[in-house]
Amino acid sequence: MTGAESHRTETGRDGEERAAAYLAAKGFTIVARNWRTRTGEIDIVARHGALLVFVEVKTLPAGNVELLAHELDERKRRRVVETSKRFLVNHREYSNDYIRYDVIVVDMPGYPDIYHIENAFWETV
C-alpha cells in the first residue's frame, strides 16, 4: 500500500468511526460495521426502534457535491442495496424491520462536519 492509499484508508476509517459515534449519540444501535460479501460492503448497519438503516459513509475533506454524486453513482447504490439484501438473508431477526438507506458525509467543505442524509436512496435504483 502506498502512502496515499494508506492515508485514504486511515481517513476513511476515521470517518466511519465518527459516523458510528454520531449515530450512537442519536440513539441508534450499531448492529454491524464493514459487513462484507464478495460483491459489496455496508459501512454501518444501525438500528433505531423497528428501523434498520444501511449507512454508506463518505469522508470527503477535499470534496464537493459533484464528487459525492460521482461516489454514489447508480452502480454503487445498487451494490449497497444488493449487499443489504444478503445481510437480511443472513440476519432473519431483522426481517420485520423497516429498511432505510442513509449516507453520512464527513468533513466535506461547506457542510457540517457530519452531514446525515436520511433516505438518500432506495431499493428501486
Secondary structure, 3 states (H helix, E strand, C coil): CCHHHHHHHHHHHHHHHHHHHHHHHCCCEEEEEEEECCCCEEEEEEEECCEEEEEEEEECCCCCHHHHHHHCCHHHHHHHHHHHHHHHHHCHHHCCCEEEEEEEEECCCCCCCEEEEEEEECCCC
